[in-house]
Amino acid sequence: MRIIAKSRLRKYWESPGNEKSQAYFNEWYHFCQAQNWRTPQEVKNTLGNASIIGNNRVVFNVKGNDYRIVCAMDYARQAMFIKFAGTHKEYDKVNAEEVD
């Protein structure tokens, strides 16, 4: 999968207090980059803790649910667009189907 907007991950881990997330986000990034998901079910089969939500989005749990990454998925183009990255607590404050 092509992952668009890695800069969102970088911006998060470069912000004060979030440096620890860098290793976990990079691990997630490289794992997803190696995938060839064609359907939401394939994502779910690979990552059982991912949540398939509306608006062609997937919520990925990172580091045992400490962090969440929301992506808009374009399976036909093999692309993932990062819409949100943050802690579970920060995630609870956004609408994952609409966050941009």
N, C-alpha and C positions, 0 to 999 in steps of 0.2 A: 504494500500500500504506500502511496505517496502521502506524506503528512505535511499539510500546509499550516504555516504559522508556528513553527517551533519557537519563534521569538516570544510567543505568549508564555511558553514554559520558562524560557530564559529570563524574561522580565520578572516572573514570579520568584524564581530561585535567587535572583540577584537583589531582590528587595530585602531590607533588614529583617532578620529573624527567620528567613525561609531558606537559608543556604543548605540545610540538610536535605531538602527536597531534590536537589540537583541529581544526585546519584539515582534516586528512585525514578525520576522523570526520564532521565536518559535511558535507563533500563527499559521502561515502558516504551519509549520512542523506538528503540532499536528492535524490540520484540514486534511491535505493530508494523514497522517498516518491512519486516520479513514475511508478513502475512499476505495472502491473496484472497481475502474475504470477498464473496460474491453476494452474500445474503446476510440479513441480521442473524439468522439461525446459525450460520457458520461462525459468527463472532461468539455467540452464546455457547456453541459447542466447544470452542477453543478456550474461552474465558467464562466459565460458568457464573462468576460473580459480576459480570457486566450486565447493565440494565438497558434493555431496548426500550426507548421511549418514543413519543411522537415526533413529528417533523424530521424523520430520518436521522434521529440522533441516538447515540449510545453514550451511556455514562460508565466510565471505567473506574474501578476501585484500584487505587495504587497503595502499596505498602499496607496491606491488611485493612484497607478502608480509611487510613489516615488522610489520604489525599483522594481527590476526585478530578477526573478530566472528562469534559463533555466535548464530544466531536459530532459534527454533522458529517454524515457518510454519503459518498457517491460511489456506490459499488460498481456501476458500469464503467466509471473512469478510474476505478481503483484509487480513490482519493479520500482522505480524511481531513476535515477542517477543524482545527482546535478552536473551540468557542469559549472554553473556560478551563482554568486550572487553579486549584486551591485546596485548602483543607476541607474536611467534611463539614465543619462548622461554617466556613465561608460558602460552601455549596448550598447549605440549607437556606441561605439568604437570596438565592437567584432562582429564576424560572428556567430550568434546564432546557425546555423546549424553545425558549425565545432568546436566551442570552446570546450576545454577539460580541 
